Amino acid sequence: MFSRNDFSVWSVLKNSIGKELSKIAMPVVFNEPLSFLQRMVEYMEYAHLLQEASSKSDPVERLQYVCAFAVSALASNWDRLGKPFNPLLGETYELERQGYRVICEQVSHHPPISAFHADSEDFIFHGSIHPKLKFWGKSVEIQPKGTVTVEFPKWGEAYTWTNVNCCVHNIIVGKLWIEQYGTMEIVNHVTGLRAVLNFKPAGWFSKDLHRVEGFIMDKNKKKLNFLYGKWTDFIRVTDYPSYEIYYKENAHKFRSANDSKGPPSNSESPSQTPKKVLAKLNSFKVGPFKSQASISEPDDTGPVEPSGSDIPKCDSTYSIDIPNSLTLWEATPRPANAADYYQFTLFAMSLNEMEPGMEKKLCPTDCRLRPDIKKLENGDLDGAAAEKNRLEEQQRDARKARKGKKSMSDWKPRWFCHGTNPHTGHEDWLYTGGYWDRNFGPDPQIF
Ligand code: CLR
């Protein structure tokens, strides 16, 4: 990758305050050589956890592994600060791996919506993501709207959840860093078992950096299990009685760890008070944006800014290891050269691979065939920028042409249709089948 030291995100974004981030033209140097469709497929890195889940005859154990999967799916986001390429309308991506295969399609351009469908002998995993990006000045907040669903045909079960929000900090000064926070509720629609997982904001003293905690409950909300860990690292589970005993003996640890809403009343104030933050923004002359900046100040739900513009460090002295715990998942360490390769995991590094014979059987809309991504991967920054422009213009022209023809004015995705998720009743995009028959033909030509 190219060093981004000479480029400032702020210098690009300051002219785009209030704009939807998907509409801002970002220089290619801020991109990573993957399409968002591939980034979505990174949810699959620990797909073996779904196989594990399906192999358990106890529904509580199944839910534990579904939880581990849901958290593990977010692990690759740690330290990944490049912007994936916006998929073109109709762009696809396929991946066949041991035990499963997955197909993705960009089903809408404005707003950007990406749909995926993975199947295997043991599970089906599908969903659609509509990332909403809000630029708050100091940070960019990302809401991955859309439901994801896991089905175990063997058990006649379906689980759904929505991914938590994500925040990229230090847009103005300091080093960028990523935080994921909020509540994830994983529901088994057949048994009524559910898990409520709390992705904690780093908090004033960064004690809770990347921490995840929550309970598995039966349909009467009785707590059965306690899950804890970090989305960057591991997830463990213990039974509720063991948690209670541990909690009583270590109440002080929990109290401070759970207190992410502000500092204890008798302690010194955090290094960045809202006033100071505003003063800093003012000194950058952001003008009309001031009032919005104040909205993003700490409240009950959003992340609180840890001290200054540094990346907060996790307080390792606060590490809970509760007796009778079972480790459900542990993250694979990044390859040693990850820093030279966009902080990719080994799994991400493999996603552009053209395996022998693939050229012939790949769908012509597959993003492995996108010339701009290819050029960035090969280190040709100017070439990548030129191709990216060309593709975006071509897409705009195609859109205009469709609008001209009244009869066929709307674009119809090829592999997914707009519908209702039968388990949640919410809007979703459902796979219509047929991709793996591989009767593609030469069209559409989107690259
Ligand atoms: C986070 C996990 C969600 C799905 C999702 C949607 C959008 C992604 C986001 C994830 C991770 C961060 C992301 C974002 C789009 C742009 C943003 C890649 C995968 C990057 C870091 C923004 C870079 C631009 C800055 C330099 C301003 O389930």
Residues whose N, C-alpha, C, O or C-beta is under 5 A from the ligand:
A	BS01	CLR	V9 F30 N77 R80 L81 G82 K83 P84 P131 I142 P144 N163 C166
